[in-house]
């Protein structure tokens, strides 16, 4: 039987939501073992001078705990 845990991660990018997601996942797999999935909970765009200056994603990352 496997036991999983979920942790919330926020990541930002000046390029896109996809880039922010990739950066968040890259950081998660660098710190956590057995990462299995990510659910994008929220996306936020910061506007400065009438343009998007930053993309932010909040995600729930699940990983399986070691036995």
N, C-alpha and C positions, 0 to 999 in steps of 0.2 A: 504494500500500500504506500502511495506517495502522499506527502503533505506539501502543500504549496503555501506561499506567503505572497502578499501583495504590498507593494510600496508605491507611494506617489512621487512622481518626478516632474519638475518643471524645466523646460529648456527654451532658449531663445536663439534667434538668428536674424540677421539683417536681410537675408535672401528670401526665405519662404517658410511656410508651415512645414513642408516636407523636410527641408534642411534642419529645422529645429527638432523635428521628430527623429531624424537620423542622428543628430548630435546627442539627444537624450538617450537613445538606445545604445549608442556607442559608449557613453559614460556608464550606463547601467551594466552592460556586459563586462566592462572593465572592473567594476566593483563587486558584482554579484555573480554567483555561479548558477548554472541551470536556468537561465532566463528562458521562458517559454512563450510569453505573449505580452502585448501592450494594448491597452484600450485608451484611445485619445478622448479624454474626458471634456476638454475645453480648449478652444483656440481664441487667442486675443491678438488683435493688431493694434499697435501703438501708432498714433498719427502725430506727426510734427510737420509744420509748414505745409499743410494740405497733402502730405504724402505719407505712406506707411514707412515708418522708421525701424520698426521691430516686429517680428512675429514671435508669439509665445504659445507653447503648447503645455498643457497639464495632462499627464498620462498616468495611468495605473499600470504598473509593470508586475507581472506575476513570475515567480521563480519557484522551483521545487527545492525543498530543503534536503540536505544530505541525511542519509540514514545514520 
